[in-house]
């Protein structure tokens, strides 16, 4: 099996480590050396710092959230349309340059003059704005198609396929065969409940002709 | 990319065009769970409110995919293979802000 390296990079792990080190210090020797701070006080200070940080964060969130939501209400639809337009433009530029779409879904070669091959992949994480999520919830009550979410996901899909084309050209492949497109939920850590974003991932085998 | 660094061919087709597969070493796999630090999570949380692409999470998934793929490749090398065919990726949302990436394929020897 592959080797797995375990590294301490998580802040919680680091804090727990510090906590355990503090606890493992000998209180008797600390008293004998006339240390001014004991363990109880240290824990109290740590808890206080956490509490203050939590309150500050809550205040920032309380004031910033309505502003961001208002921004989303006004601009998110326009921004999404612009993103789709840009992706389509890049796609057209590449297709007109090569005369055809370099991605294809077929497996294997109909041409025998392939000299090298290798995997290429590209992904994009797209999420609907909170305003769109609110609208989506509203649409969900009435049923039918929820076009806003469909738009976001297809924007992500077009973007990741376009990135696959660009990366393949950058790495020097002539064509990409056996393209697979995968979609998976990706929840941002700061989000509350549920899935708020989706990751679209495209991969395939780049081939080069002699 | 991976195939240049490790010197072994990685493809997601069943065969490698122009090469002959002579021996199979079974399924090789590599997986990883990665997360971004809390500052990035906060900025991405704000970005999610206004919608659009979450660039740092795209980056995170790219890093973790590279890691999973390189673990898979080192597994293949340990088995004495010089190519991995029919590679597939799987993703699962184990916890918010983190991604579990899994890459698997068949290690083979080619001529």
Interface residues (C-beta under 8 A of the other chain):
Chain A: X1 X2 X3 X4 X9 X10 X11 X64 X65 X68 X69 X71 X72 X75 X76 X79 X80 X83 X107 X108 X109 X112 X114 X115 X116 X117 X118 X119 X120 X121 X123 X124 X125 X126 X127 X128 X129 X130 X131 X132 X152 X156 X159 X171 X177 X178 X180 X182 X184 X185 X186 X187 X188 X189 X190 X191 X195 X196 X197 X199 X201 X203 X204 X205 X207
Chain B: X1 X2 X3 X4 X9 X10 X11 X12 X13 X14 X15 X16 X17 X18 X29 X30 X35 X36 X37 X38 X41 X42 X44 X45 X46 X48 X49 X50 X51 X52 X53 X54 X55 X57 X58 X61 X62 X65 X69 X71 X72 X74 X75 X78 X87 X88 X89 X91 X92 X93 X95 X96 X97 X98 X99
